[in-house]
Amino acid sequence: MKIVVLDGFAVNPGDLTWAFLDKYGEASIYDKTPDEKAAEMIGDAEIVFTNRTKITPAVVEACPNLKYVSALGTGYDMIDVPACRARGIEVCNVPGYSTMSVAQHAFTLLLAFATDLAGFAGIVKYGLWTGIPGFQYQVVPFMELAGKTAGIYGCGAIGKQFGKMCAAFGMRVLGTRRSKCSGEEDGITYVTPEVLLAESDFLSLHCPLTAETRGMVNRSFIEKMKDGAVLINTSRGAVLHESDVADALNAGKLGGAGLDVLAVEPADPHNPLLTAKNTIITPHCAWTSREARLRLLDILDANLGHFVKEGQGINRVL
């Protein structure tokens, strides 16, 4: 079989190996493939892996040998699943590989707003540690998390793990999801979205990007949030209406935003969030720990191996 990895650099920038693919056939590995070159790079291959390169109906039509398409991660919005399904092409993704890493990164963003380590280090570095009581310490953000409320919008595996980290710091943990708005489970008290927004000091988004959630965090959504709350997003950038979020940050309605994702990546230089007040943006890196990427490759191997033996992958996109 011929195998193509269209854009493998993010998963493996050189510190891991694609050698597991050799047992399935001849593999061609590309660091990055522009969308318009996807069909050309795939050619007569039967197996394709993609991170962000789009598999459109036109690509499916131009590549008649395709039998299996896999996302190089959990999200598969770059793959036109109906077009693949119409051709009988198996589509798989890789769930669960980055749960711990993404939850940790989301909590790190929360910590960054609770304790400004760089600010405290700057006091020393720039000779401002004068010893005068209260002279510099009061200008650096520092709060105890115990007793504060963490809100989780979307309580899947990552959201639940994030909740455990918050609980370990003595935080009250609220959550909501489509199928559950009451009761307690896994240390999370489930409430309605309205209660979640009104009571959360830190609101962390862990929901998929769907027609329902696209642009969900808009002016109306933010108006329902607690004044001064910090918004954290490690899910998908397009969940935010970015200009509305920037306006709320600049007006002080939001106390801060810790974001690992944007609607357009890499960042559009005109994105208003780049210059918004009290904003930390990281380069969609929450999933990139070595441990998570090794786990990802193991799941890719298991999926493809099951497809070769049984005709379908383990983590099928249905």
Secondary structure, DSSP 8 states (H G I E B T S, - for coil): -EEEESS-TTT-SSSS--GGGGGTSEEEE-S---GGGHHHHHTT-SEEEESSS-B-HHHHHH-TT--EEEESSS--TTB-HHHHHHTT-EEE---STTHHHHHHHHHHHHHHHHB-HHHHHHHHHTT-----TTSSGGGS-B---TT-EEEEES-SHHHHHHHHHHHHTT-EEEEEBTTB-SSEETTEEE--HHHHHHH-SEEEE-----TTTTT-BSHHHHHTS-TTEEEEE-S-GGGB-HHHHHHHHHHTSEEEEEES--SSSS--TT-GGGG-TTEEE--S-TT--HHHHHHHHHHHHHHHHHHHHHSS-SSB--
